[in-house]
Amino acid sequence: MTMKILGSMEIGILVFFFFALGTTLAQTSYTLAPGVKDAYSRISSAADVKKGVEFIKADHANTIVEQRQICEIPAPPFKERVRAEDYLKRLTALGLKDVQMDKEGNVFGVRPGTGKGPKLLVAAHLDTVFPEGTDVKVREKDGKLYAPGIADDSRGLAVLLGIVRAFNASGIKTKGDIVFCGNVGEEGLGDLRGVKALFRDHKDIKGFISIDGAHAEEITFLATGSHRYEITYKGPGGHSYSAFGLPSATHALGRAIAKIAELKTPENPKTTFTVGTVRGGTSINSIAAEASMQMDMRSNGEKELLELEAKFLEIVKNAVAEENARWNSDKMTVQIKLVGDRPAGSQDQDANIVQAVWASAVATRQKPMLVEPKSTDSNLPISLGIPAITIGGGGKEGNTHSPSEWYDPADAHLGVQQAFLTILGLVGVDGVTEPLLPKKN
Ligand SMILES: [Zn+2]
């Protein structure tokens, strides 16, 4: 991604810099609350925390070995099972409690706290975007690793295991329980099915961290929601000349699209739509019996997303009535299928979870930034009002979601240290700090 400086402005003593990321902005300056600063100075100077942080640096090579091993187990969408079973074994071997696979296919285990803190879920997604048969063998060249899925999200999965090892090596006692999870269904039509199941089945989770890909310094805390539909108009069909007078599926579709094209959506929160594909008809001289479209709608606000969806569905249904009325018929019908549903949501940029990861990035001498809203596993908890962030696991990545995906492991341990410290701040360290997460939502 190329970045270009747009400009800067001063507000009081704070200087904000904005970088262009596509058409949106990333914020690279931020003020930490005194309470958070204080918590992190105590966390950073605790002897067992220092031990954990040093362990992570020394453990770097092990994390890379596991990242490669995990990458080489194919995990196409809806076919994460083999990788999940392998991951379950790794979680068990690290001594986590209650290690299990749920009905959806998520695997997780718990590191219990003292019982006086909030429960935090830390997850990385098991699925890749790559279909069965993709060559996932990792190749190394000039210090970089090449393989589909080597960063997204083999990195996150390996980072979680490295963090558990650091806990084991340091013996830190946390106040809150930490659940480490490899979850299914993050990519594409997986539609967040993994986190949907986790938050449906576990109402006691008070915070969520998704570790996804490399770039640890990029903090996602806002959720772009999306609803996707496949709409199919169906009519009787017939000869264009001899059956003239029957309603047409392509004409009904055209009526709908003409009105969709005129929809107006807010700029803020950014709300978008497009009819991505259309298909249908039988031949040039046939009244179309079937015609369909795929529609994608997105928004950074859940209310705006639902408003857009309501208008869209009204247009889709009205097109049936209009096409039938035109030919005095009742033969045109429509099938409406929701094929994607990711909720939108936002939280305060000064929420403790954002503060905690920022403080942890600073403590590990990185340059954090708050990035534009995205669609990640954090969408689901954010939409429920549960504090959540998505961060990278360290190192660099490129050509993500393509067969030439690469990962550069230089200094990648910084991402593991950052996540480790973030977790400690959120759940609280026994005898050192109170949890930064609320105990109740
Ligand atoms: Zn990912």
Residues whose N, C-alpha, C, O or C-beta is under 5 A from the ligand:
A	BS01	ZN	D152 D153 D212
